[in-house]
Amino acid sequence: MVNRLLRWPLYSILLVSLIGCGQKWSQSEKENAEHFIQSVRLVVQAHGVSNKRGDVAMSRADFDEMLSLYKNALSEAAIVTDEVLAKAHPELPKNYRLYFQKGMELRISS
């Protein structure tokens, strides 16, 4: 579980470092990759809202904030192209869509 949780921030770091290195990224690819990074940031924020409550019931305001963050993250994820994800790492499109994006969809629907 921890390994999966660390995977997305690490992918973000990988993507940012690849964009900044000698690999050729077009301006549009860099802009598209920002949607990936923003989706991860939003999910981390949503988890922060969930975790701040400790062992007490979540307030309606916190729930609404968390849900909004997940919805915004899902919107960002939908913009990212598989080509840009694959440029960062060949397995990233499959893992991002299957685990990260699907996980957000499940959280929102439940």
C-alpha positions in Angstrom: 0.0 0.0 0.0 2.7 2.5 1.0 4.6 1.5 -2.2 1.5 2.5 -4.3 1.0 5.7 -2.4 4.6 6.7 -3.0 4.5 5.8 -6.7 2.5 8.9 -7.8 4.7 11.5 -6.1 7.7 9.7 -7.5 6.2 9.7 -11.0 5.6 13.4 -10.6 9.2 13.9 -9.7 10.3 11.7 -12.6 8.1 13.6 -15.0 9.3 17.0 -13.9 13.0 15.9 -14.0 12.5 14.5 -17.5 10.9 17.7 -18.7 13.9 19.6 -17.4 16.6 17.3 -18.7 18.1 16.9 -22.1 15.1 14.9 -23.5 13.2 16.8 -26.1 9.8 17.9 -24.9 7.7 20.2 -27.0 6.0 23.1 -25.2 2.6 21.5 -25.7 3.9 18.2 -24.1 5.2 20.2 -21.1 1.9 22.0 -20.8 0.0 18.6 -21.0 2.4 17.1 -18.4 1.4 19.8 -16.0 -2.1 18.3 -15.9 -0.6 15.0 -14.6 1.3 16.9 -11.9 -1.7 18.9 -10.9 -3.9 15.8 -10.7 -1.4 14.3 -8.2 -1.2 17.5 -6.2 -5.0 17.6 -5.9 -5.2 14.0 -4.7 -2.5 14.6 -2.1 -4.6 17.6 -0.9 -7.7 15.5 -0.8 -5.9 12.9 1.3 -4.8 15.7 3.6 -8.4 16.8 4.1 -9.4 13.3 4.9 -6.4 12.7 7.3 -6.7 15.9 9.2 -9.8 14.8 11.0 -8.1 12.0 13.0 -10.5 9.5 14.4 -13.5 11.9 14.5 -16.3 11.9 11.9 -15.6 14.1 8.9 -17.5 17.3 8.8 -19.8 18.0 5.8 -17.6 21.0 4.8 -14.5 18.7 4.8 -16.3 16.1 2.8 -17.4 18.6 0.2 -13.9 20.0 0.0 -12.4 16.5 -0.4 -14.9 15.5 -3.1 -14.3 18.7 -5.0 -10.5 18.1 -4.9 -11.1 14.5 -6.3 -13.4 15.8 -9.0 -10.8 18.5 -10.0 -8.1 15.9 -10.0 -10.1 13.6 -12.2 -10.7 16.5 -14.6 -7.0 17.1 -14.8 -6.3 13.4 -15.3 -8.6 13.3 -18.3 -6.7 16.0 -20.0 -3.3 14.2 -19.8 -2.5 12.3 -23.0 -1.2 8.8 -22.9 1.6 9.8 -25.3 2.9 12.3 -22.7 2.7 9.8 -19.9 4.5 7.2 -22.0 7.2 9.7 -22.8 7.9 9.9 -19.1 7.7 6.1 -18.5 6.4 3.4 -20.8 4.2 1.8 -18.1 2.8 5.1 -16.8 -0.2 5.3 -19.1 -1.5 1.9 -18.0 -0.8 2.4 -14.3 -2.1 6.0 -14.2 -5.4 5.1 -15.9 -5.9 1.8 -14.2 -5.0 2.6 -10.7 -4.8 6.3 -10.1 -7.6 7.6 -12.4 -9.9 4.6 -11.7 -9.2 5.1 -7.9 -10.5 8.6 -8.1 -13.6 7.5 -10.1 -14.4 4.9 -7.4 -13.9 7.4 -4.6 -16.2 10.0 -6.3 -18.9 7.4 -7.1 -18.9 6.0 -3.6 
